[in-house]
Each structure stands twice: as structure tokens, then as C-alpha cells.
Amino acid sequence: MTSTRPSPIAVADMAPRKNPVYRRRAVLVPAVLTLVLAVVVLTDLPQDSSRSAQINNDTSVMAQVNSDIGPCSYALGESFTIYRDLSSGTLSQSEEHQVPGLLTDDQAACSFTDDSIYQLSTISVPGSGSGRDLAQLVGSVTLWATADALSAIEQIQLLDTHPSNRQALKLLDVDEKMLGSDRGEAEAELTAADKLVQTRLPALDLAQVPASSPRA
């Protein structure tokens, strides 16, 4: 979760920026880590629960994570589908007119202003060993949404009106890599929790980023 990345471009800001590197992530990474620590501390009470109870608790956490990340995950998938269709020129004029509104909704779904993302960031995680791994997972998934997915959608918004914007194209490529990287972090943390409780907890439900960009 400590990887670096350029910050996204605001859709309305078309002026070139100097040294855009790391801004959003430099703010979000410490904030998310603080969030994770707070979750663990608040719930880190002595526990003498059975393995079955730990599995039930961890399963509930994963169910809530998947429920809370669902709207953003869907929004990201929709945004990349829109971008693919824009790039291939397969949208009708009527459909193209709907794109800005759809992308605005998608952007909101991955922001801290969205209730589902807020609920994700305040999940109560058990203070067990596996719970600590799941607390880290919550941080990774929150970062995936509010840094990676949100930035990718913002670049697609900009490319909707300025399809040849080089900086947006470059940042979208970085965002795609970070989506995969932070997804990998979260899946590794889930695997660690699986090992501690010796079972397979529910899989993490995050949208898959296209393997190849439509601009390639």
C-alpha cells in the first residue's frame, strides 16, 4: 500500500501542472493507514472465541466489505466499458449524450462522499489475528476505491471530451496498474486471514481492470 503514483487531473482543470506526482496518494495513504489502526485499536479486546466464531466474524466482515465496495466496483466497470465504447466509436449520438452524467455518477460512487464508501471505511473488525489481516484488507480496498478507481474514472471523464489528452492517457495507464497492485495487496491480506482460520473466506469482489487498453 506504499506504492507511489501521479495524482489525477481534475476534470475541469485543463491547465498543465508542475510536479503532479504523489499528491492524492500522499494524502490518502497516511489517512487510510490511520483508519486501519483506529479500527484495530477500537476492537482489539481480549478474545477467547472458538475457530467457528472467528470464521463467522470474518465471514461477516467480508460480506460487508463486498457490499460496501459493490457500487464503486460496478461504477469502475461501467466507466471502462464506456471508455471502450467511446474509443471504438460504437455509441449512438443519444448514448454519447448520456456519458457525462453516467461518469459523474460513477465518480461519486468511489468517493468518500458516497455512503457505501463511508460505511466501508468504518467497518468494525475483530481484534483477532485474522481480524488484523482483514483490517489491512479494509485499508487496501478503501485505497483501491478512493485513490485508484476514482482517479481512473476522472481520467475517463477528461478523455470523454479530450480523447487525445496525453497526461490523462498516461495517468489512466498508471491508475490501471495501481488498481491491479492494490487489488493484489487486498487479496494477499485475505489469503493471510484464510490461513489463520484454516478456511476459505468469501472472495473479494472487485472489478477486473481490462487486460489491455482500448487505446493500445
Secondary structure, DSSP 8 states (H G I E B T S, - for coil): -----B----TT--S--S--BTHHHHHHHHHHHHHHHHHHHHH-------HHHHHHHHHHHHHHHHHHHHHHHHHHHHHHHHHHHHHHT---HHHHHHHHHHHHHHHHHTSTTSHHHHHHHT----SSHHHHHHHHHHHHHHHIIIIIIHHHHHHHHHHHH-TT-HHHHHHHHHHHHHHHHHHHHHHHHHHHHHHHHTS-----------SS-TT-
